[in-house]
Amino acid sequence: MKKFYERYISEVESIDGCSERLTYLTCVLRSLLQVSVVSTFEIASKKAPSDEMGLSELTNRFCKPTDGLPIQILDVLIPKIRGYVDKKYLWGWFESLGDNEVPLSKQILEWVEFRNKRPGHGVLDDDLIREWSAKTENLVLMCLKVFEDVIPDFNGEGLQLSARHGNLTIDSPIFVNGSAIVILEVVARKGIWKLKGQILSRENAEDFTVNLPEDNVFSSVGIRDFNEYDLAEVVSNNKDYSFFHNIPVRQTDTFEGRDDELDLLKEWMDDEDSRYCLVYGDGGYGKTTLVLEMLNKFLESEYDFEEPLPTIISYHSAKMTRWTEDGLIHLTGISPVMDECVRDLVRCFYPVLSKDWYSVSGRSLVDKAVGVLRENKLTRDDVLLVIDNTETLATSSQEVRDLGSFFKSLGKSIGRLIVTSRRREFIEATPIVVEGLSEKDCISLMERLAVDFKAKPIIQAGEPTLRKVCKQLMYKPILLEALVKYISRANVGIDAAMDSVFKRSNEELLEFLYEDAWARMNQLQKEVFLTLIHLSSPLDNNTIGKTCQEIGLQHGEFQAALEETHFSIVSDYGRSYTIELVDLAGKFFYQQFGRMGVDNRERLKKVADRVDKYAAERERVEREYKADRVAEAFRSEYAKAAKVSADKGEIENAIGLYELALEDDPLNSALHDRFSWFLLNKANRYQYAREVSKKAVELEPDNCDAVVGLALVHYRIGDIEEGDRAIEHAGQVGRPLSFCLLRKAIARYYKSKEVSGFDLRLELLDKSLEFLDKAGRSNNNSGGYDAKNLKDIKRYQGLVKRAKTSLRSQITKSRMGSF
């Protein structure tokens, strides 16, 4: 790929104007920086201890890259990779190199500041354009020198780094259609990852989208981070804002029309005096789609809202199952479901709720939540609640009135409220009616869907035919989409589809679509669906993924079947998702299940039992993880503020806030442990981290997390003896033997890279492999951390064996050279 970048530079000579040169060189530099970051991610994930790299947060931020982000990421990861993988990694980033006395990182920072101050938000004059055209070209040339070993080449099958990095294969598609690229964003929909970008070309910088493998460097593997709320940073009216949210991603990439409804939602957002907004209409017209489109546009800084903007946006879908302190429960009636809406909000502050949060309900629960808001200096104007599909919560007239009263109490005490429902709820709210699309928007939607699904009859149809179809289908988006998909997959014409299928009642139509989709599924896809109906656990990406694994089906292949028709209601959070099977689909699946043989029915029920056990164990591990590491650590105002600054990447500010938190809460071992982890993995302040870790263990010798943290600090500094002493202590206070042996092995593997002398290096590698073999034998592989440990054991066995082979080869060459 380096030759391609050299070619791009040579093309600059043919560009006449300095302004055009600067624009093109900026694109080349942006691409080079992105390549360096992606390669660094891959090296860190494959050759370093991933749980010590803090990769998940960095990769998450890079999903929407900005020009300044590569500096922040490389500043964090380069020291760690130099410590674990290559002491000279990207030499020149922090150091002077040749004739360049100023390190590359400082020069890139100057470029970013110029970009933000001048092209981004200011004015460029001719002198500046000429100056920065030359500077940017020199920056590109310097990047080619510093990044030389992380710019991959083709090996005939894919992208591969140089021998310096063991010819490591780069799985991320950073070279597309024979050209370098600029990454626009990395997105996940229902756990399926895609990279969107543009070709680096002066002639045809076309947009593209490519699929990423399930285990790509951007996906979060293992235990989820502290809570389900993300910290978003947006620009509104040219000001920077941040807020916490759990907003699902938009439901469709083919959103069409609804300009009037979007305008009404925006007007309501700016109307401080209006506490409630009711989005209502018949099923299938896109109420949820409309609200999520507006919220996602806000997340993407496409809307300018007047102050005050919300500090928390809490989205809640009315679901009937929940994990609680006492395990999984099935909710019945209005009160338990609406109580969960309040608890979902409180989980923004306390990811693990204590039992007292489940012992109160209704008004008492609302008052308790108000107390939490006050503790955090928030008012009802700082919170936006979004409650989706409320028509499922109440059926009788009295229940509907009770639901309206609950909404009223939420709006008065907790926050502003957006409600979606099929009915006009008993609430004084700004109404936004969602009805059929306009004829023009319907036709446009059908044409866009036809291109996506290659439905030739729709593409070839004239406007009069499409108008007629839109009218027959009541201008309802869900039916238009169903028609296009059916025509594409059944390979029939418009008239045949309308005559045989779309003149049925809604229920008859769904039954037909289920039968049609079922007939096209393979056996494994069918078995996954027939297993899911027997799960008592919530259907999310974890339980569905485990079911697919048990059945032997790729997760993506199941999702292809899921999208065949409207089997379920999906809440898509990008990296994760949940589904609820609609009642009619559930009945259909039970009918199919009843037609199976007895042996197969028993087999699938056993699979469901195993998945439920897996889900319960995973929930227990996550709950303990969050309870141990979060609830106790971040209980003070300064501690919470420190975590927010750390999430934003504000290293020095976070350190200052952590130090204030320790002054405020000096006996909190968990807080010391979290601060030490931050110093070790984010700030690269190893000695400071060791001091804080020692204090955490001194305060609470049986705090297993703190003891492990101290061991990792010792290992990072290179003190294996003290690290072993701490990790053995961790085994005495609760860590599994397999985990402790794994950490000893990892420490020796990386130590072997630092020491000199063939014999000592070989001794360390032999000992590492011995520990790994013992760790593998003692691993129970019962899910949760055991499964993660086993994966790491296998990975390091491969790394150590390759290192030994390479070292023996060096020994042989050395001995031959001595003769």
N, C-alpha and C positions, 0 to 999 in steps of 0.2 A: 504493500500500500504506500510505502514511502515514495516510490517512483511516481505514483499518481499525484501526490502532493507536490513533488518537484515539478511535475508537468503543469500543475495549476499555477505555480509561481512563474514558470516560463511564459504562461499565457498573459501574465500581467503586462509584459513588455508591449503587447499588441493593443493594450487599452490606452486610448489617447488622453482622456481627461483624468485629472487627479481625483475628482469626486467619485467617478466610476471605479477607479483603481481602489480607493479606500473602501468602497462598498463591497467589492469582490474579495479583497484581502481580509476584511472583517469576517466574511462567511468562511473563508479557508481557516482562519485562526479559530473561529468558533468550533468548526468541525474537528480540528486537531486537539483542542482542549477536551472536547467530549470523548474522543477516542482514548485519550490518556486516562480519563476518569473511568470509562467502561472497562478498559484493560486492567486498571488498578482494582476495580471491584472484583473482577474475575480472579486475579492473582490472590487477593485477600481472602476470597471465599474458598479457593481451592488449595492454597498453600500455607495458610495461617489459621490459627484457632479462631474460628468465626465468632464464637461467643465472647471473645475479648476485643473484637474489632469495632463493635457498634455499627455494623453494616446496615441493619434494617432501617435505622433512622436516616442514614446518608443516602441509601438507594431510594427511599421514599421521597426525600427532598428532590432528588435528581429526576424524578418522574416528570417534573415540569421544569426543565433546566433554564436557568438564566445565565447571563455571561459571567456574573461574579461567583456563581456556585462552584465551578471547578476549583477555584483557589481555596475555598473553605474546605472542600472535600480532600484535596490533595494535601493541604496543610495538616489535616488530621491523620490521614492514612499513610503518608510517606514515612514518618518516623516509626510507625508500627511495622511496616513492611521491611524497613531497614533493620529493625530489631529481630524480626522472625525469618525473613526470607533472603534479603540481599542488602548488605551494608552500604552499597553504593547506589541503591535504587533511585532513579531519576536524579542523578547527581547534577547539580546546577540549578535545581529548583530553589534551594536555600543558599547555595554557594555561588561565589564568583566562578566563571568558567571562561578560560582563555582570555580574549580581549574584552569580554563583558564583565566589568567589575561589579555591576548591579545584578543580584540574583534574579533569575527568571520570574519568581513569584512576585517580587516587588515591581518588575516591569509590567506584568500582567495586571496587577492591582492598579497601576497608573492608567493602563488602557481602559480598565473597567470604569474608573472614576471619570475619565474623559468621556466614555460612552454615555454614562448617566448624566453628566453635567451638560454636554454639548448636543450630540445627535438625539439623545433621549428626551431631554427636557429643556434644551437651550438652543443656541444659535451657532452655526458654523460659518466662519468666514474663509476666504481663499487661503490665507496664510496658514490657518489651522489645518485645513484640508491637505495642503502640500506637506506640512510637517508630519501629520499623523499618517499620511499615505506611506511616507518613507519609514516611519517608526513601526507601523504595523507590518510592513514587509520584513523588517529586521526581526520583529518578534516571531513571525512565522518561521524564519530561518533558524532562529535560536531554539524554537520549540522542536524542530526536526532533529536538532542535535540532542537536546535533553530527553526527548521522548522516543529516541531511536529504538530502544529495546522494547517499548510497549506499543509500537505501531506494527500490527501483525502483517504477515505475508500469506499468500495462498500456498497450500501444500498439495494441491490437486483435488482435495475434498472439501477443505474449509479454511478458516483463518487460524494461523498458528504464530505464536510469539517466537522470538529468537532462542537459540540454544542456551543463552544466559538464564532464561526462565524455563528451561527443560522442555522447550518446544511445546509449551502449554497451548492447548486448543482453546480458542475464543468462541464461545457459543453464541454470544450476542451478535445480531446482524448489523455490524457497523460498516458494512460494504454491501451495497445493493445495486443490482443491474450494472455491474462493472464500474461502479463509481463510489467515491466517498460520499458521506451523507451529513446532514445536520439533523439532529434529533429534535423534534418539536415536543413530543410528550410520550410517556409510557403509561398505558392505561390498562386497567383490569376490569373486566365485566364478568360477574359471576365466577371469579377465580380464573378466567381465561385471559391471558396477557397478550397485548399487542403493542408494537412500537410504531409510532407515527412519525414521519419525517419528510424531508425533501432531499432530492438528489443535488449534490454539489456540482452545479453546471451553469455556465453562462447562457447556453443555448436553450436548455429545457430542464429547468429546476422543478420537475414535477413532484407532486405529493405522492406518497406511498404509505401503505400500511402492511406490516408483516406480523405474523404470529410468532410468539416466543414460546420456548419449551416450558413445561409446567414448573420445572425446577430452575428457572432462570435466576439471575443474580438480584432481580428486583422483587421477587416474591418473598414474603415473610414465611419462613419455615419454623415450625416449632411453637413454643408457647407465645401467645399474644403478649404485646406490651401492656403497660399498666392498665389501660381501660379502653373502652370502645369509642371514646371521643378523640377526634383529631384536632390539632391546632392549625387553623387556617389563617393565612395572611392574604389580605385583599387590598386593592386600591379603590377608593370611592371618593369622587370629587377631588382627585389628585392628593388625597391623604392616605397614609398607611394605617390599616386597622388589623387587629387579630382577634379571633374568637374561637371558642371550642364548639365542635359540632359532631353529630353522628348522622349526617345527611347521606342517604343512599345516592349512588350515581344515577344519572338520568336513565329513564327506562327505554329510550329509543334514540338511535342516531338519525332517524328520519322524521324528526319533529316537524310538523307542517302547520302553518297558520296560527290561529289562536292569538293574534296580535292584540285584539281588544281585551281578551281575558288576561293576558300578561300585563297589559297596561293597568287594568283594574287592580291586579295584585300589587304592582309597583306603587300605585297610588295609595293603597291601603298600608303598605309598609311605611310610607312617609307620613301617614296620618296618625300622629301620636295619640290623639284623643279616642281613636277606635281600638277597642281591646280585642274584638273578635272578627274573624273573617270566615265565612262559610262557603266552601266550594262544593256545589251539589249538582246532581244530574243523574240520569239513568246510567246503568252499567254499560261499560264499553265505549263511553265517549271520551275517556282520558282525563279524569279528574286528578288522579295521582300523577299521571304523566305531566300534566300542566304544572302542578305545584313543584315537582322535582326539577322540571326544566327551569323554572324561575330561580329556585334555590341554587342550582348548579351554575347558572349564569352569574349569580352573585358571587359564588366561590371563584369563578373565573374572572372576576373584576369587570364583567361586562355591564353591570348596572351601577349607577351612582345613586345612593340613597342618602337622605338627609339624616343628620345626627338627631338623637342618639342611635347608633347601630347596636344590635344585640351583642352581648358578651358570650351568650350560650344559645345555640339553636339545637333543641332536642326533638328529634323525630321519633314518633312512636306509632307502630302499626298494631292494631287491635288483634293480638294473638292470644290463643287460649292455653298455651303451655309456657311455663317459666321455670328456670333453675332458681332455687332459693337456698337459704341457709340449711334447710332440711332436705335438699335434693329437688328432683323434678316434681312439679305439681301441675295439675290440670285445673284451669280456672273456669268458674261458672258464675254467671250473673254479671251485672254492671260493675259493682263495687270493686271486686278483686282485679278486674282488668284495668279499670281506671286508676286504681291504686298503683298498679305497675307503671303507669305513665309517670306518676310522681316519683316513684323509686328510680325509674330510668334517668330522670333529671338529676337526682341526688347522686347517682353513680358517676356523674362527671366529677364530683368532689371525692367520693369514697367508692372506689371500684368494687370493694367488698362490703356489703351492708351487714351490720350486726343484727342479732335476732330482734332487737327492740324496734327495728324498722318494719318488721313483719307482724308485730303485735298490735300495731295501730292501723286505723283505716279511716277513710273519708276525711272529715274536717280535721280530725286530730293529726292525721298524716300530713295534710296540707300545712297545718300550723308548724309541724316539726320541720318540714322542708323550708318554710319561710325562715325559720331560725337559722338554718344552714346558709341560706342566701345572705342573711344579715351578718353572720359571722364572717362571710367573705366580702362584705361591703358591697353587696349587690341588691338591687331593688327589682320590683316587678317589671320595670322598663328595660332591664338588662337581659331578659329571658324571652325567647320566642319558642313556644311549643307548637309542634305540628302533629296532629292526631289524625291518622289515616283510616279510612274504611269504618267509620263509627256506626254505620247502619247494621253491622253484625252484632252490636252490643245490646240492642234493645228491640223487642218485638211488640210488647203490649203498650198501650197508651200510657200507663203509669210508669213503665220503664223508660219510655221516651222522655217523659217529663223529668224523671229523676236524673237522666243523663244530661238534660239541659241545665238542671240546677248545678250539677257537678262542674260542667263547663264554666258556668258563671263564677263559681268559687275559685276555679283555677285562674281565670282572667283577672279577677279582682285582687288576688293575693300573690300569685306566683309569676305570671308572665302573660304576654300577648299570645293569642291563640289562632292558629289556622286549622280548621276542621274540614275534612272531606267526607262526604256522605251521599248516599243515593236519595236521601230524603231531606226535606227542609226541617232541620232540627229545631227544638224549642229553645232558641237562644236569639237574643237581639244582636245580630251580626251584620256586617257588610256582606251582602249576598253576591256571589259570582256564579251565575248559572252556566253550566257546561252542557251545551247541546250539540247537534250535528255540525260537522264542519261545513263551511261554505262550499258550493259546488266547485269553484275554482280550486280551493285547497284540497278537496277530495281528489280531483283529477291529478293535481300535482303530486299528492301522496301516492296514488296508485302508480303513476309513472316512475317515481323514484324507487318504490318497492319492486316494480317490475324489472328495473335495471339490476337491482341488488340480487333478486332471486331468479333472474333470467327467464321471466315469464313472457315469452315471445308474443302470445296472442294479445296481451295487454299493450306491449310495446307497439305492435302493428295496428292496434285498433284506432279508429278515428274518434274525434272528440264527441260526436253525437252518441256513439256507443258507450263511451265512458260516462257521459252524463246520465244515460239511462240506468247504467249499473249503479251509480252513486245514489240515485233516487230510490231504486229498488232496495238498496241496503241501508236506507234511512240515514245516509251521510255519517255512518258510524265507523270510526277508524278501525275498531277491532274486527269488524266484519270485512272491511276492505282489505285488511292485512290477511285475514284468513282466506279470502278469495284468491288473492295473488299467490299465496303459498300453495294453495290447492292446485291451481292451474299449472304452476311450475312443476310440482312434484308428481301430479297425476297425468301431466302431459295431455290435457284436454283443452278445448276451446272455451271461450267465454259463455256462449249460449248453453253448451253442454253442462258446464259447471253450475250455471244459474238454474237450469231446469232440474238437474238431478240432486242438487245439494241445497242451494241457497233460497229455495222457496219453502223450506221447512220452518217450524217454530224454533225458537232459540234452543230449547232443550233437545229437540230432534236433531238440530244442526250439530250441537256439541257431541251427541252420541255418534252421529255419522263420522264426524272428524276424528273422534277417538278410535273408532273401528278402522278408519282409513289409515291413520298414523300407526296403529298397532300392527296392521298387516305389513307395514314396511319396516318395522323394527326387527333387529336380529334377536336371537334367543337370549343373549346376555343382557341386552338392554331391557327386555321384558322382565327378566328375573330381578333386575335392580328395582324396577317399579313395584314388583310384587313383594319384594322384601321391605321396601319403604313403608308400605301400608301397615306393617306389623311392628314398626318401631314405636316405642313409647317416648323416645327422646325427640327433641325438636329437630326438624329437617334442616340442616345447614350444611355448609361446605365440608365440615369435618365428618359429620355422620354420613353424608352422601358419598364423600370420598372414600371413607372406610368401607361402606357397602360395596362400592365399585371394586375396591381392592379385594374384598372377600369373594366377590363373584368372578373377578378376573377381567374387568372391563376398564378401559381408559376413561378417566373422569370426563374428558372433553367429548368422548363418544356418547356418554350418557346425556350430556347437555344438548347435543345435537338432537337426540330423541325428545328431550324435554321441550325444545322449541318447535317441534313438529305441530303442536296444537296447544290450546290453552288448558293444560292439565293443572296448572297451579298459579298461585299469586306469588310473585317473586319480589323480595326486597334485596336489591343488589347494592352492596357496599364496596364493590370493586375487588379488593383482595378476598373478601368473604361474601357470602350471600345466604339467605334463608328462603325457604319455600313453604307454602301451605297448599296442599292438594285441595282443589275445589270439591265440594260434596259429590257432584255428579261423577267426577273422575274417580273418586274413591270407590263409589259403588261399581263403576265399570271395572276397576282393577280387582275388586273382590269377586266379581263374576268370573273374570279370567282365572283368578287363583283357584276358584272352586272347580274349574275344569281340568286342573292338573292332577296327576297321580298322587297317591298318598305319600309315597317316598319323597317326591319332589317338594310337596307342601311342607313336610317335616324338615327337610333340608333347609328350605328358605327361612322357616321359623327359627331354626338354630342359628342361622346367619344373623337374623335380626337380634337374637339374644346376645350374640357376641358383640354386635355393634352397640347395643345399649350399654353393655358392660364397659366397652371402650369409652363411650361418651361420658358415662358416670365417672370413670377414673380420670379422664381428661379434665372434666369440670372440677373434680376434687383437687387435682394438681394445680390448675389455674387459680382456683380459689385460695389454696394455701400459699401459692407464689405471690399473689396480689396482697393477701392479708399480711404475710410476713414482710414483704419488701416495700409495700406502698402505704397501707393504712397507717402503720406505725411510724414510718419514716416521715411522711409528709403531712403531719398533723398540725404544724404551725403555719402562720401566714408567710413567714420568711421562707420556709421550706417549700411551700407551694409555689411561691414566686421564683425560687431558684430553679425548680423543675421547669417552669414555663420558659425561663431564660435559656436553660439548657436545651429544651426542645427547639428553640429558635436559633440555636447555634451561637448565642452570645456568651462566649466562654468566660471572659473576665468578669462580666456582670454576674454570671451564674456563680462564679467562685465567691464573689463578694456577698451575694445573698446567702449562699450556703454557710459562709462564716458567720453571718448575722444569725442564721437559724441555729447554729451550734451554740452561740452565746445565749440565745433565747431558750434553747432546749438542750443543755449540755450533757444530760445523762441518757440521751436517746441513742442507743447502740445502732438501731436500724438506720437512723439518719446519718450517723458517721459512716456506716457501710455504704450507703447510697452515694455519699459525697466522695468516698474513696473510689468507688467504681467510676464516677464521673471524672475524677482527676486522672485515673489510670487510662480510661478508654476514650475520653473526649479531649482532655486538656494536656495529656502526655506529661503530667507532672508526677513522675514515678516516686521520687523520694517523699514528696508531700503526701502522696497516696499511702505510702507505707506508714507514715506517722499517724494518719487518720485511721487506717485499718487497725493498727495496734491499739488505739484508743477504743475502737468499736469492740474489739475482743476483750479488752480490759474491763469495759463496762458490763459486758454480758458474755462470759466465757463459753456458754452453751448456745450462743447465737450461731447456728450452723452457717448461715449465709455470710456472716462477718468473718468467720474462721476461714471459709473458702476464699473470700475476698483477700484476706491477708496472705494466704498461700499463693494466690495468683500474682499479687504484687511482688512477693519474694521471687517467684519464678521469672516474672518479667524483668526484674533487675539482674537476674542471673544467679541468685543465691539458692541453689538447689537444696542444700542441706536444710536451711530454714524453711523453704517451701515444702519439703517433705515432712518436716516436723508439724507444720500447720495442717497439711492435708491429712495426715494421720489423726490429728486432733479432730478434724472434720468427720472422719470416719467414726470416731468414738461418740460424736454428738449427733449422728443421724445420716450422714452421707453414705450411700451404698459403696461397697468395696469396689465394684466395677468402676464407678466414677473416680474414686481416689487413685486407683491403678492407672486409669486413663490419663489423669492429670500428671502423674509422675512420668508416664511415657512421653507425653507431649513436651514436657519441660526438657527431657533429655534429648529429644529429637532436635529441638531448636538450639539447645546448648552445643550440640555437635557441629553446628554451623559457625559458632563463635570461636571455638578453641582451635589451636594449632596442633599438629602432630597426628599422623595417621592412626597410630595405636589408640590414642585417647578418643579420637572421633569414632573409631570402630567400636571401642568399648561402650561408649555412650549409646550408639545405635543398637548394639546387641542387647543392652539393658532395656532400652526403649521397647524393642520387639518382645522381650520377655514379659515386660509389664502388660503390653497390649494383648498377648496371648492369654495371660491370666485374667485380664479384664474381660475378654471375650467369654471365657469359660464361666466367670462368675456373674455374667449379665443375665438377668431373668427375662428380658425382652417382654415385659408385661404391659408395654405401652408407656405413654408419657415420657419421662426423662430416660427410662431404660431404652426405649426405642431410639431416642436421639443419641444416647451414649453409644449404642451398638453401631449406629451409622458412622459416628466419629471414629470408633475403634477400627472399623473396616477401612475408612479413609486413611487413617494414619498408618495402618499396616502396609498399605500400598506405598505411601510416601517413604516410610522407613526402609522398606525392601529396595525401592529404587535408589535411595540414597546410599545404601550399603553396596549395591551393584556398582554405582558410579565411583564410590570410594575405592573399592577393590580394583577397579579398572585403573584408577590413578596410582594406586600402590604398585600394580604390575608394571605400568609405564615407567614409574620412578625407578624401580629395581632394574628394568631393562636398560634404562639410560645410564645406570651406574657402571655397566660393564664396558 
